[in-house]
Amino acid sequence: MRPALLLAFILGYFALLLAVAWWRSRAADNQSFFIGNRNSHWMLVAFGMIGTSLSGVTFISVPGAVGSTAFSYFQIALGQFAGYLVIAYVLLPLYYRLELTSIYRYLGRRFGVSAHRTGAGIFIVSRTLGATARLYLVVRVLQDTVLAALGLPFWFSALVILLMILLYTYEGGVRTIVWTDTLQTIGMLAGLVICTGFLLRALDLSAWQAWQGLRAEGLARVFHTEPESRFFVAKQVLAGAAIAIAMTGMDQEMMQKNISVRRLADAQKNVVVLALIMLGVVALFLFLGGLLQLYATQAGMTARGDALFAAVVLGHLPAWVQLVFVLALISALFPSADGAITALTSSTCIDLLGLQQRDDWDEARRRQVRHRVHLGFAALFLALVLAFRAIDSASMIGLILKLAGYTYGPLLGLFAFGMLTRRSLHGPAVPLVCLAAPALCWLIDSQQRRWFGSYEIGLELLLLNAALCFAGLWLCSGAAQRQRVRAPAA
């Protein structure tokens, strides 16, 4: 299909998003932007969160990684299912009981202002890096397959896409993206199903025959039982649970959509339904990845990794399937970026600037500050997308999960310490420990071959980071208590 025609369909799709955004942002205020006036329907939130949870990385990288890791990613998905249940029945009741707008206010109530701002700061760094890495991957694929043929440079393509996202999130925030994410999830899942079905037809195989072919090629292996391997099942399942709890349950972007639902019971239904659907969707993505590998081998293609999906569809499949792929790719792009910019704006305004507590600011002033923060994050996103262009990792999902291990680990340790202990913390202990834990993790990770031999640290880096943070907080809280006990005697 001609690049100009594909671009026309992309612009038409964006016009539809703008229409939905205009409809939902009428009479929107700051509460609409932050938590959708707590009036979102749980089924819409659950369905829209599929797109946010998967993103363009899952759409491109998970199928592309099947050639090197087979179906081992499903071990992570099983762990995530357990993690979602913890979110539904442990974290959400806490957030609703405290009536939080920002989930990091829990840390403030538990440990003070320093912990509140540290938690929000960790989230801001984590989500900014993760969201821009996801955004870069999809922009790169669009650039290589559509936009470069029109003579557009990468930086200009990234700028235009970010302006599109900015336009439909600028006023409505959560109130808007609950609906736009639902629309985009439909587009992404439709693309997944159609591409899978057409590849089966192109290979002239039934689903069962394809499965047997994948098993014969060694591409259908799920469970790894070698303890020293980074794909060891226990490590992957535990890491998957930790990833879900930290990157969803302790992430303002994901949780502000859940707490925009009026009742706790409905928010819990949202998370449980999301968990069940995610298992099926990840399984289908892996199956699609296996089909792509079979097709590439049959066609004598050399493309691998993140480049495989686009190379097969745009180089070998009919024009209408190419159109479905591009629209699905766009649908995978926007939910991971629009929700991130909205959540980062919310967290900065509420947690760092104290926007809701500023009695000296009227509603117009608060809106003005929110708009400036929103624009600032859009500019930061553009800068980081260009930085990832310079790095250009072959498999972005590995890079993103690695980043999550370093950035979300302290957040997981901090929440766990607050919920599992009754100890108190004061002063600079929280930010210092939350900086020291990932630094120590980096040292361990860089020296693992020298120290551990054949044992490989994989995604359990997140758990190690959280454990180091927890231990550091415990030691600091213990030291503070002993000092208070001795002080009267002096």
N, C-alpha and C positions, 0 to 999 in steps of 0.2 A: 504494500500500500504506500502511496506517495506520502512523504513527510508532511507536506502542506495540508493534505486531507486529515491526517492524524492530528495535526495541530488544531485544525478547525473543530474536530470532535472534542479535544481537550478544552478548548475555549468554551464550547457549548456546555460541557459538563460543569465547568467553573461557573458559568452563568446560572445554572440550576442551583448550585451551592449558594450563590449570592442571593438568589430569590428566597431560598429557605432561611438564610441568615436575616434578610430584611424582615421577613414575616415574624420570626421569633424574637428579634431585637427591638421591636416597637415597644416604647414605654419601658425599656429596660433601665434598671438602676444598678448601683454597686452590688446590692445583694443578688440581683439577677446574674451579674457577671461572676461573682464568687461562688455561689451555691444554688443558682437557679431558683431562688426564693423557696427552696425546699419543696418544690412542687413537681419534680420530674417523675415520670411513670417508670416503675422498676423494670418493666419489660423492655422499654426503650433503652434504658441505661445498660441493661445486661447485654442486649444485642449490639449496641454501639461500642461497648467495651471490648468486644471481640476484635474489632478492627484496631482499637488502640493497643490492645495487648499483643497482637500479632505484628502489625506494622509492615513496612516494606522489607525489613530485614528477614522476617519469616517468609515473606512471599518470594524473595530472591535467594537468600542464603541457606535456608533450611533445605529446599530441594537441591540446591547446588552442592551441599555438603554430603549428600547421600553417597556419592562416588568414593569419598574417603572415609566416612564414618558410619556408613550403612544407616540403619534405623536407630542407632544408639541415642539419638536426641529424644526418643520417646521415653527413655528412662527419666529424663528431666521433666517431661510432661507429666509423668506419674507422680513425681515429687511435687510438682506445682499443684496438682489436684489436692494433695494433702495440705499444702500451704493455703490454698483457697478456703478450705474448711476451717483452718485456724483463724483466718481473716473474718469469716462469717460469724463464728461463735465465740471468739475471744476479743478481737480488736474492734469490730463494729459495735458491740454492746458498750464498750468503753467510750468510743467516740460519741455515740448517741446520748449516753448518760451525762456526759459533760457538755453536750450541746455545742460541739466545736465547729467553728468555721474553718480554722486551720488546725490540722491534727497535731502540729508541733506545739500548740498551746498546752497539750498534755504535759510535755516536758517542762514547760514553764511552771505549771502548777505543781509538778512533782519535785523539781530541782531548782527552780528560779529562772530569772531572765537570761542568764548566760547559757543555760542548757536549751532554753527555747530558741534563742538565736543561733546556737550551734547546730541544732537539729535542722532548722530552716536553711542555714548556710550549706550544710551537707547536701540536703535535697536539691538546692539550687545548683550546686556544682554537678551533682550526679545527673540530674535530669537534663541540664544543659548539654553536658557531654554526650549522654546517651541519645537524646533527641536529635542533636545535630549529626551524630554518626549515622543514625537511621535516615535522616533527611538526605544526607550526602549520597548514600547508596542509591536511593531512588532517583535523585537528580542526575547522578552519574549515568544510570541506565537510560533515562530519558534523553540525556545529552548525546550519548553514543548512538542511540537508535533513531532519534527523531530530530532533535534540535540542532545537532552539529551539521546535518545535511542542509539545514536552512541557513547556514552561515553564522549561527549565533554562538558567541563564546560562552564558556562554562560560567563565568562570573555573572554574565547578564542573565543567563537562564536561571541561576540560583536566585538572583535578585527579583526577577519577575515572579517566580513561584512563591517566594516569601511575601511579596506584596499582595499576591492573591490570598494567601492565608491570613495576612494582617487585615485585609478588607472585611472578611466575613467573621472575624473574631473580635474586632475592635470594640464593638458596643455590647453585643449580647453575651459574650463569654460562655459560661457553662450552659446558660439557657439556650444558646444557639447550638453549641457543639453536641449536646445530647441528641439533637435531631440530625445535624449534618453527619455525625459519626455513624448514625443508623443507616443513612443513605449510602455512605461510603462502605460500610461493612457489607451491605447487599451487593455493591459493585465488586468488591474484592472476592467474596465467596462465590458469586456467579462466575467470575473469571477462573477461579480455582476449579470449579466443577466442569465448566465448558472445556478448559484446556486439558483436564484429565480425560474427559470423555473423548475428545478428538484425538489425543495421543493413542488411546486404546484402539481407536478406529484406524489410525495411520499405521499402527503396528500389526493390525489385523489379529488382535488378541482379546479374549474375554478377560474380565478382572481376575478370575481364578488362574487362567493361563499366564497372565502377567505376573501374578504372585509366585507361581512356580518358577517362572523365568528369573525373577529376582532372587529367589532362594538358590537357584542353581549357580547364579553369578556371585553369591555371597553378599548380596546387597540388602537382604532382609533381616540381618542379624540385629536383634534388639538388645539383649542382655549380655554384659561382659562380666565374667566371674574371676578375672585376674586381679587380685587386690592391689598389685603394684601399678596397674594401668590407670591412667587418668579417666578412663571410661568405665571403671569398676562400678557395678550397679548400685552398691550401697552409697558410694560417693556421689553418684549422679542423682539418685533419688533424694538424698539429704540436701544436696546443693539445690535441686529443683524446688524443694519445699522452702528453703531459705530465700531463694530468688523471688518466689511468689510473695512470701511474707514481707520481705524488704522492699521489692520493686513495685509491689501493688499495695499491700496493706500499710506500709509506712511511707508511701509516696503520695504527696499532696495532689498530683494530677489525677491519679486513679481514684483516690478516696474522696475528692471533692465532688466527683460524679455520684458516688455512692451516698454520701451524706446530703446530696441534693434531693434524695427520695424522702418522702414525708415520714414514713414509719420504719422503725428498725426491722420489723418482720419482713417488710417488702425489700429492704436493702439486703437482708440475708438471703432471701429467695434469688435476688439478682446475682449474688456471688456464687451460690450453689449452681444455678443454671449456667452461668458463665463457665464454671469449672467443668461441668459435664460436656458442654459444647466444645470447649477447647481441646479436650482429649480427642474427640472425633475429627476436629479440624486439623490438628497437628498430624494425626495419623494419615489423613488424606494428603497433606502437604508432603509427607515422607513418601507416600505411594507415588505421588506425582514426580518426586525427585528420582525415584527408581525408574519410572517410565522414561524420563528425560535421559537417564544414563543408557537405557536400552536403545533408545532412538539414536542417541549420539554415536554409540558403538556401531549400530547398523548402517548409519549414514557416513561413517568414517570421519566424524567431526573431532576436532582437537580442543574445543572450548570446554572448560571445566570451572568448577566453583561458582562464584556469583555471576559469571558471564554466561553460564550454560543455558538457563531458562530463556533469556532474551535471544540468544543465538539460535536456538531451536525454533522458537516461534516466529521470529522476524526473518529468519533465513530460509525456513523450509515449510511453513504452514500457510494456509490460504489467507487472503487479505482480511476476511471478516474475523478470523481467529486472532490475527495481529491487532485488530481494533479492540477486541475484547481484552486482550492482554494489556494493552496500553491503558485502557480505561480502568482495569483492575489494579494496575500498578499505581495510577494516580489515586485511586481509592485507598490503596495501602499507604500512600505517602501522607495524605493530609491528616488522618486521625492522630498519627504519632507526633506531628508538628503543631497542629492547632491546639490540642489539649495541653501540650508542653508549654507553649507560649502563654496560654491562659493561666495555667497553674503556677508558672514561675512569676507571672505578674501578680497573681493573688498572694503568693507566699511572701514576695518582697514587700508588697503594700501592707499586708496584715502583720507579718512576723517581724520584719526589719524596720519598717517605717511607722508601724503602729497606727495605720490609717483609721481604723475603726475606733480607736481611743482618743483621737485628736478632736477634742471639743472645740478647739479654736478654728477648725476647718469646717466650712459648710459643705453641702453635697456637691456643689459646683467645683470647689477646690479639690475635694477628694477625687472627683472624676478627672480633673486635669492632671493630678499626680498619677493616677492610674494609667492614663493615656501616655504620659511620658515614659513611664516604666515599660509599658507594652512596646512602644517604639524602640526603646533601648534594647530590649531582648531580641527584637527582630534584627537589629543591627548586629548584635553579638552572634546570633545564629548565622548570619551571612558570613561573618569573619571566620567562624569555626568550620563551616562547610568548606570554605576555601582552604583552611588548614588541613582538613581531612583529605581534600583533593591532592595536597602535596604528599600526604602519607600514603594514601591509596592502598589500603590493606587488601589482600586477595580474598579474604573471607571476613566480612564485617561482623558477622554474628559472633565469631570468636573474639574479636576486638571489643565488642560491646559488652559481652559477658565478663571479659577480663577487667574492663573499666568498672563494671558493677561490683566486682569483688573488692576493689580498692575503695570505691566511693560509698557504696551502700553498707559495707561491713560495720563501720562505726555507728550508723543509724540503727542497725539491727541490735548491736550490743547495747546501745543507749536505751532503746525501748525495752529490751529484755531486762536490763538492770532495774529500770523503773517498775516493771510489772512483777518481777520475780523476787525482789528484795524489798525490805522496809528501811534500808539504809539511806542516809541523807548525804548530800554533796553541797559544798559551798565554794565560792571563789572561782579561780581559773582552772580547776581540775578538769572539768568537762571538755573545754576546747583543747587543752593540752593532750589529754588522753586520746581524743578523737583524731588528733594529728599524729600522735606517736604510733598508734596501732597500725595504720596503713603503711607508715614508713618502715616499721619492723617487718610487716608482711612483704614489702618490696625486697628487703634484704634477704628474707628467707626464700622467697621465690627465685631471686637471682642466684642464690647459692645452693639450690636444692639438689642439683646433680652431685656436687661435692659433698654435701652433708648426708643425703639420703640414698645415694646410689641409683638403683633402678626405679625406686618409688617416684612417681610423678604427681606433683600437686596440680590438680585441675580446678574445677569449679568450686571445690571445697575451700578455695582461698577466701571466699566470702564468709564461710563459717569460721575459719581461722582468724580472720580479721575481727569478726564480731566477738569471738572468745577472748582475744587479746584486749579488746576494748572493755569488755565486761570485767576481766581480771584487773585491768588498770583502774577502773572506776571503783572496784571493790577495795583495792589497796588504798586508794586516795580517801575513800569514805572511812575506812578503818583508821587511818592516820588522823583524820579530823576528829573522830570520836575519842581516841586516846588523848589527843591534845586537850580536848574539853574536860576530860576526866582529871587530868593532872593540873590543869590551870588553877583551881581553887587552892590546892596545897602549896603552890608557889606563893 
